[in-house]
Amino acid sequence: MDRPAVCHDELYVLPFIQHVDGTARRIDRAEADRIFFEAMGVTKTPGLTRRLLWLGVRSGGWVPWRRYRKAEQVNTVA
């Protein structure tokens, strides 16, 4: 379960994701959380655990998401 969580945390921190073809795009919080849910499936995290962890990031993830977006704005302006 560590790998999906690390991936999810990185998606929250990074303002853009880089594609293999060299293009980059922003992702929103819902997409980051969906990727987390899918990654847990790939790593065979049990279904109930997947749902509970996903519900946790959906219900409480707005706090770190806002903090990282606010820091991004400060760094962009500076």
Secondary structure as GFF3:
##gff-version 3
##sequence-region A 1 78
A	DSSP	alpha_helix	2	13	.	.	.	ID=ss1
A	DSSP	beta_strand	17	18	.	.	.	ID=ss2
A	DSSP	beta_strand	24	25	.	.	.	ID=ss3
A	DSSP	alpha_helix	29	42	.	.	.	ID=ss4
A	DSSP	alpha_helix	47	60	.	.	.	ID=ss5
A	DSSP	alpha_helix	62	77	.	.	.	ID=ss6
###
